[in-house]
Amino acid sequence: MTTVVFYKTGGIYYGFEEQGHTGFGEEGNDVLCAALSSMTMLLINAIEVSYACDVDYTIDEKTTDIRVIAKSALPAYEKDEKKQYAVSGLISAYYFQLMDLLEDYYDFLDVKEIERDPEK
């Protein structure tokens, strides 16, 4: 099972961690894993390239653990409100997309959200 924990502060999404293998299909043919990977990389590239904002991320190829932190979603780290909304909007869109996937893949996916200080 893959568990995705989203971080937010003051109601604003600014990052997430993904851990574990979905187990939906065989390695190399797991469409759920491929979907998560594609959406995660789209989000990272959109923040970094399209919006020219900093995004800290780590991807462990062996464990498939992923951590993405985009403090530019938060007013304390990004002065441009349009960029704040764009970045937090992308992350919240990913959250809602995963909540939709959860309806059909609840045995393979778990999605949570927590309030977390961005400095931790």
C-alpha positions as CSV (number, residue, x, y, z in Angstrom):
1,M,0.0,0.0,0.0
2,T,1.1,3.5,-0.7
3,T,0.4,6.1,1.9
4,V,0.4,9.8,1.0
5,V,0.5,12.3,3.8
6,F,-0.2,15.9,2.8
7,Y,1.2,18.8,4.9
8,K,-0.7,22.0,5.4
9,T,-0.5,25.0,7.6
10,G,-3.3,27.5,8.1
11,G,-5.3,25.5,5.7
12,I,-2.7,25.9,2.9
13,Y,-1.2,22.7,1.3
14,Y,2.5,23.0,0.9
15,G,3.9,19.5,0.6
16,F,3.5,15.8,1.0
17,E,5.3,12.4,1.5
18,E,4.6,9.2,-0.3
19,Q,5.7,5.9,1.1
20,G,5.3,2.3,0.1
21,H,4.5,0.2,-2.9
22,T,0.9,0.2,-4.1
23,G,0.9,-3.6,-4.7
24,F,-1.9,-3.1,-7.3
25,G,0.1,-4.8,-10.1
26,E,3.4,-6.5,-10.8
27,E,6.5,-4.4,-10.7
28,G,6.8,-2.6,-14.0
29,N,3.1,-3.1,-14.8
30,D,1.5,-1.4,-11.8
31,V,-0.8,1.3,-13.4
32,L,-1.6,2.8,-10.0
33,C,2.0,3.3,-9.2
34,A,2.6,4.7,-12.7
35,A,-0.3,7.2,-12.2
36,L,1.1,8.4,-8.8
37,S,4.6,8.8,-10.2
38,S,3.4,10.7,-13.2
39,M,1.2,13.0,-11.2
40,T,4.0,13.6,-8.7
41,M,6.5,14.5,-11.4
42,L,4.0,16.7,-13.2
43,L,3.5,18.6,-9.9
44,I,7.2,19.0,-9.2
45,N,7.9,20.2,-12.8
46,A,5.0,22.6,-12.8
47,I,6.1,24.2,-9.6
48,E,9.8,24.4,-10.5
49,V,9.6,25.2,-14.2
50,S,6.2,26.7,-15.0
51,Y,5.9,28.8,-11.9
52,A,9.7,29.3,-11.3
53,C,9.3,28.5,-7.6
54,D,11.5,26.5,-5.3
55,V,10.5,23.0,-4.5
56,D,12.5,20.7,-2.3
57,Y,12.1,17.0,-3.1
58,T,13.7,13.7,-2.6
59,I,12.9,10.5,-4.4
60,D,14.4,7.2,-3.1
61,E,14.4,4.9,-6.1
62,K,14.8,1.7,-4.0
63,T,12.0,2.3,-1.5
64,T,9.9,4.6,-3.8
65,D,9.6,7.1,-0.9
66,I,9.0,10.6,-2.1
67,R,9.0,13.9,-0.1
68,V,8.0,17.2,-1.8
69,I,8.0,20.5,0.1
70,A,7.1,23.7,-1.7
71,K,7.2,26.5,0.9
72,S,6.4,29.0,-1.9
73,A,2.8,28.0,-1.4
74,L,3.0,30.0,1.9
75,P,2.9,33.8,2.3
76,A,5.9,33.7,4.7
77,Y,8.1,32.3,1.9
78,E,6.7,33.8,-1.3
79,K,5.6,37.4,-1.7
80,D,3.9,36.9,-5.1
81,E,0.3,36.0,-4.2
82,K,-0.3,34.5,-7.7
83,K,2.6,32.1,-7.2
84,Q,1.3,31.2,-3.7
85,Y,-2.1,30.3,-5.1
86,A,-0.7,28.5,-8.1
87,V,1.6,26.3,-6.0
88,S,-0.9,25.6,-3.2
89,G,-3.6,25.0,-5.8
90,L,-1.5,22.3,-7.6
91,I,-0.8,20.5,-4.3
92,S,-4.4,20.7,-3.3
93,A,-5.5,19.4,-6.7
94,Y,-3.2,16.4,-6.3
95,Y,-4.8,15.8,-2.9
96,F,-8.3,15.8,-4.4
97,Q,-7.2,13.7,-7.3
98,L,-5.9,11.1,-4.9
99,M,-9.1,11.3,-2.8
100,D,-11.0,10.3,-6.1
101,L,-8.6,7.4,-6.7
102,L,-9.1,6.3,-3.1
103,E,-12.7,5.4,-3.9
104,D,-11.6,2.7,-6.3
105,Y,-8.2,1.8,-4.9
106,Y,-8.7,1.9,-1.1
107,D,-6.9,-1.5,-0.7
108,F,-3.8,0.0,-2.3
109,L,-3.8,3.6,-1.4
110,D,-4.2,5.7,1.8
111,V,-4.4,9.5,1.8
112,K,-4.1,11.7,4.9
113,E,-3.5,15.3,5.7
114,I,-1.9,16.9,8.7
115,E,-1.3,20.4,10.0
116,R,2.5,20.8,10.2
117,D,4.9,23.6,10.8
118,P,6.9,24.1,7.6
119,E,10.1,24.6,9.6
120,K,10.0,21.0,10.8
